[in-house]
Amino acid sequence: DLKPATKQRFVALNFDFPSEELERKIVVKEVPGISPELVHQLVAAGRKARLLKDHGLEEATSTRALVYAASIMNAGLDPVAACQAAMVNPITDDAELAEALMEIVQAHFAT
């Protein structure tokens, strides 16, 4: 924490997540060859998972985590397992939150 007088000496920029369309483009650019359908499902799951931020999760699913998940999907790992490894396990040790996140993932990758 900084004192207000100290904070006033800085310029501050607010960042938010990219739009859904831009996030899909980022994943496709970072993971060439990933199927558009997987990218659509992955980004949708990530955006839904972000809704748990401030409901127990301290950190939201990042675009970087989506890229990691896409990379290991592209390498052949099952999409649900890839999401668990890249999007769920790194952000929580809480069993209930992990279960809620996995329900989101499974809903988006239902076969």
VOBA-1610 file (N, C-alpha, C; in pm, whole numbers, padded with zeros to 5 digits, always signed):
BEGIN
Asp+00083-00119+00000Asp+00000+00000+00000Asp+00087+00125+00000Leu+00050+00215-00085Leu+00120+00343-00091Leu+00030+00452-00034Lys+00091+00552+00019Lys+00016+00667+00067Lys-00045+00738-00053Pro-00162+00802-00036Pro-00225+00874-00148Pro-00132+00976-00213Ala-00054+01047-00134Ala+00037+01147-00191Ala+00141+01081-00280Thr+00184+00961-00244Thr+00281+00888-00325Thr+00216+00837-00453Lys+00094+00784-00442Lys+00022+00733-00559Lys+00001+00841-00665Gln-00018+00963-00621Gln-00045+01072-00714Gln+00077+01106-00799Arg+00190+01052-00768Arg+00312+01077-00845Arg+00327+00982-00963Phe+00233+00892-00977Phe+00240+00791-01082Phe+00124+00807-01178Val+00141+00753-01296Val+00034+00741-01394Val-00017+00597-01382Ala-00147+00580-01385Ala-00204+00447-01370Ala-00289+00412-01493Leu-00272+00290-01539Leu-00352+00239-01651Leu-00430+00118-01602Asn-00554+00110-01640Asn-00636-00006-01606Asn-00638-00101-01725Phe-00617-00228-01697Phe-00620-00330-01801Phe-00733-00427-01772Asp-00797-00473-01876Asp-00899-00575-01864Asp-00864-00685-01963Phe-00940-00792-01961Phe-00916-00899-02055Phe-00958-00855-02195Pro-00895-00912-02298Pro-00936-00876-02434Pro-01078-00925-02462Ser-01138-00871-02564Ser-01271-00917-02605Ser-01262-01065-02642Glu-01376-01130-02645Glu-01379-01273-02676Glu-01320-01300-02814Glu-01355-01218-02910Glu-01303-01234-03047Glu-01151-01217-03050Leu-01101-01114-02984Leu-00957-01091-02981Leu-00885-01203-02906Glu-00945-01251-02800Glu-00882-01359-02724Glu-00871-01485-02809Arg-00973-01514-02888Arg-00965-01629-02980Arg-00852-01611-03080Lys-00839-01488-03134Lys-00731-01460-03229Lys-00594-01478-03164Ile-00581-01438-03040Ile-00454-01453-02968Ile-00419-01600-02955Val-00516-01681-02914Val-00490-01825-02897Val-00451-01889-03029Val-00523-01855-03137Val-00491-01911-03269Val-00352-01870-03314Lys-00315-01745-03290Lys-00182-01697-03330Lys-00071-01764-03250Glu-00096-01785-03121Glu+00005-01845-03033Glu+00015-01996-03049Val-00092-02059-03095Val-00095-02205-03109Val-00141-02241-03250Pro-00052-02226-03348Pro-00090-02257-03486Pro-00137-02402-03500Gly-00241-02421-03576Gly-00291-02556-03601Gly-00402-02600-03507Ile-00429-02523-03402Ile-00537-02560-03310Ile-00670-02542-03383Ser-00761-02633-03361Ser-00889-02625-03434Ser-00971-02507-03385Pro-01038-02441-03478Pro-01124-02327-03439Pro-01231-02366-03338Glu-01283-02488-03350Glu-01386-02534-03255Glu-01329-02543-03114Leu-01209-02599-03100Leu-01145-02607-02968Leu-01118-02469-02912Val-01073-02378-02997Val-01046-02242-02951Val-01174-02177-02901His-01282-02194-02975His-01410-02137-02934His-01452-02191-02797Gln-01445-02323-02780Gln-01483-02386-02654Gln-01392-02341-02540Leu-01264-02336-02568Leu-01165-02300-02467Leu-01184-02157-02418Val-01198-02064-02509Val-01215-01924-02471Val-01348-01905-02398Ala-01452-01972-02442Ala-01581-01962-02373Ala-01571-02015-02230Ala-01501-02127-02213Ala-01483-02183-02079Ala-01401-02089-01991Gly-01295-02033-02047Gly-01212-01940-01972Gly-01288-01817-01928Arg-01370-01764-02016Arg-01448-01644-01983Arg-01551-01675-01874Lys-01611-01792-01881Lys-01708-01832-01778Lys-01636-01855-01645Ala-01519-01913-01649Ala-01442-01939-01527Ala-01405-01808-01457Arg-01386-01704-01534Arg-01350-01573-01475Arg-01461-01518-01386Leu-01581-01565-01404Leu-01692-01518-01321Leu-01676-01562-01176Leu-01590-01660-01151Leu-01566-01706-01014Leu-01465-01617-00940Lys-01403-01526-01012Lys-01313-01430-00948Lys-01392-01352-00844Asp-01335-01334-00730Asp-01399-01265-00617Asp-01512-01347-00554His-01528-01471-00596His-01622-01563-00531His-01540-01681-00477Gly-01425-01648-00427Gly-01336-01750-00372Gly-01203-01758-00444Leu-01203-01727-00572Leu-01077-01729-00647Leu-01010-01592-00636Glu-00882-01595-00605Glu-00809-01469-00598Glu-00764-01422-00736Glu-00738-01517-00823Glu-00693-01486-00959Glu-00790-01544-01060Ala-00806-01475-01169Ala-00893-01522-01277Ala-00810-01599-01379Thr-00878-01677-01460Thr-00813-01751-01567Thr-00756-01651-01668Ser-00628-01658-01692Ser-00561-01562-01780Ser-00564-01608-01925Thr-00541-01515-02014Thr-00527-01549-02155Thr-00406-01641-02173Arg-00303-01617-02095Arg-00184-01704-02101Arg-00221-01848-02066Ala-00307-01867-01965Ala-00349-02002-01928Ala-00426-02068-02042Leu-00506-01989-02114Leu-00578-02043-02229Leu-00481-02087-02337Val-00376-02009-02358Val-00273-02045-02457Val-00203-02174-02414Tyr-00169-02185-02285Tyr-00106-02308-02236Tyr-00198-02428-02257Ala-00325-02413-02224Ala-00420-02523-02242Ala-00429-02561-02390Ala-00437-02462-02478Ala-00444-02490-02621Ala-00318-02562-02669Ser-00204-02522-02618Ser-00077-02585-02659Ser-00074-02732-02623Ile-00119-02765-02503Ile-00113-02907-02466Ile-00228-02987-02528Met-00338-02919-02563Met-00442-02987-02641Met-00386-03020-02779Asn-00317-02923-02837Asn-00260-02940-02970Asn-00155-03051-02972Ala-00093-03074-02857Ala+00007-03181-02846Ala-00058-03317-02825Gly-00192-03318-02808Gly-00262-03446-02800Gly-00332-03476-02669Leu-00318-03391-02568Leu-00385-03416-02441Leu-00534-03388-02454Asp-00614-03468-02390Asp-00759-03449-02387Asp-00791-03307-02341Pro-00887-03240-02406Pro-00918-03101-02370Pro-00952-03078-02223Val-01027-03167-02163Val-01064-03150-02022Val-00939-03161-01934Ala-00855-03260-01961Ala-00731-03276-01884Ala-00638-03158-01907Ala-00634-03106-02029Ala-00550-02990-02059Ala-00596-02868-01981Cys-00726-02849-01976Cys-00781-02734-01900Cys-00753-02749-01751Gln-00764-02870-01701Gln-00735-02891-01559Gln-00589-02858-01530Ala-00500-02902-01617Ala-00357-02880-01595Ala-00316-02734-01611Ala-00379-02663-01705Ala-00335-02526-01736Ala-00422-02417-01674Met-00549-02448-01647Met-00641-02343-01605Met-00694-02361-01462Val-00700-02483-01414Val-00760-02507-01283Val-00654-02527-01176Asn-00568-02626-01193Asn-00468-02656-01091Asn-00377-02539-01055Pro-00336-02456-01152Pro-00246-02346-01116Pro-00310-02234-01034Ile-00444-02224-01033Ile-00502-02109-00964Ile-00573-02142-00833Thr-00591-02271-00802Thr-00655-02302-00674Thr-00616-02440-00622Asp-00604-02447-00490Asp-00586-02574-00421Asp-00716-02615-00351Asp-00814-02525-00353Asp-00941-02548-00287Asp-01022-02648-00369Ala-01060-02758-00306Ala-01130-02866-00376Ala-01265-02821-00433Glu-01339-02741-00358Glu-01470-02696-00406Glu-01457-02602-00525Leu-01361-02510-00519Leu-01341-02419-00632Leu-01291-02495-00755Ala-01201-02590-00733Ala-01152-02671-00845Ala-01266-02749-00908Glu-01354-02801-00825Glu-01469-02875-00877Glu-01561-02783-00958Ala-01584-02662-00908Ala-01668-02566-00981Ala-01605-02531-01115Leu-01474-02510-01116Leu-01405-02479-01241Leu-01412-02596-01338Met-01395-02717-01286Met-01401-02835-01372Met-01541-02855-01429Glu-01643-02820-01353Glu-01779-02829-01407Glu-01797-02736-01526Ile-01738-02617-01516Ile-01742-02522-01628Ile-01670-02581-01748Val-01552-02635-01726Val-01473-02694-01835Val-01551-02809-01899Gln-01601-02897-01817Gln-01672-03016-01870Gln-01797-02976-01948Ala-01865-02871-01903Ala-01983-02824-01975Ala-01947-02772-02113His-01829-02710-02125His-01789-02654-02255His-01726-02757-02348Phe-01678-02866-02291Phe-01614-02969-02373Phe-01692-03100-02369Ala-01822-03092-02342Ala-01907-03213-02338Ala-01904-03281-02472Thr-01890-03412-02466Thr-01886-03488-02592Thr-02010-03569-02611
//
